[in-house]
Amino acid sequence: MFTHAMQRAAQAFEAVGAIVLVVGFVLSLVAAARAWRKSRRSADGYLALRRCFGGALLLGLEVLVAADLIRTVAVAPTLDNGRHWTT
């Protein structure tokens, strides 16, 4: 029961992480377009894109790391955990 609940929690974190990345990318494109339209300089649009997407990327990756931690520690806490990824 506990393992199943933690597996579902890890899946939920993965879904949230993916949503954060997609929504963050879309909002970053909007911010870049606004910055470019306001200044008419492509460098300003690029900087706005990097700044906005950088924050979204960090948040999304942190959520995905949390999902991995839940899965590693709560779902399958063995010394062999992760070996199936390399074979």
C-alpha positions in Angstrom: 0.0 0.0 0.0 2.7 2.5 1.0 4.9 1.6 -2.0 1.9 2.1 -4.4 1.1 5.5 -2.8 4.8 6.6 -3.2 4.8 5.4 -6.8 1.7 7.5 -7.5 3.3 10.5 -5.7 6.4 10.1 -7.8 4.3 10.0 -11.0 2.4 13.1 -9.8 5.7 15.0 -9.3 6.9 13.9 -12.7 3.7 15.2 -14.3 4.0 18.5 -12.4 7.6 18.8 -13.5 6.8 18.3 -17.1 3.9 20.8 -16.9 6.2 23.4 -15.3 8.7 23.0 -18.2 6.1 23.2 -20.9 4.2 26.2 -19.4 7.5 27.9 -18.5 8.7 27.6 -22.1 5.5 29.0 -23.5 5.5 31.9 -21.0 9.1 32.6 -21.8 8.3 32.9 -25.5 5.6 35.4 -24.6 8.0 37.4 -22.4 10.6 37.3 -25.2 8.1 38.5 -27.8 7.0 41.4 -25.5 10.6 42.4 -24.8 11.4 42.3 -28.5 8.3 44.2 -29.5 9.0 46.9 -26.8 12.6 47.5 -27.7 12.8 46.2 -31.3 16.2 44.6 -30.4 16.6 40.9 -30.7 19.1 40.8 -27.9 16.5 42.0 -25.5 14.1 39.3 -26.5 16.8 36.7 -26.2 17.8 37.9 -22.7 14.2 37.8 -21.6 13.8 34.3 -23.0 16.9 33.1 -21.2 15.9 34.8 -17.9 12.4 33.5 -17.9 13.1 30.0 -19.2 16.1 29.6 -16.9 13.8 30.0 -13.9 11.2 27.6 -15.2 13.9 25.1 -16.1 15.4 25.2 -12.6 11.9 24.8 -11.0 11.0 22.0 -13.4 14.2 20.1 -12.8 13.9 20.5 -9.0 10.4 18.9 -9.1 11.7 16.1 -11.3 14.6 15.5 -8.9 12.0 15.3 -6.1 10.2 12.6 -8.1 13.4 10.7 -8.5 14.2 10.9 -4.8 10.7 9.6 -3.9 11.0 6.7 -6.3 14.6 5.9 -5.2 14.1 6.2 -1.4 10.5 5.2 -0.8 9.6 2.9 -3.7 12.7 0.7 -4.2 15.3 1.4 -1.5 17.9 -1.3 -2.4 21.6 -1.2 -3.2 20.9 -2.4 -6.7 18.4 0.4 -7.4 19.1 2.0 -10.7 21.1 -0.9 -12.2 18.3 -1.6 -14.7 19.0 1.8 -16.3 22.5 0.8 -17.4 21.8 -2.6 -18.8 
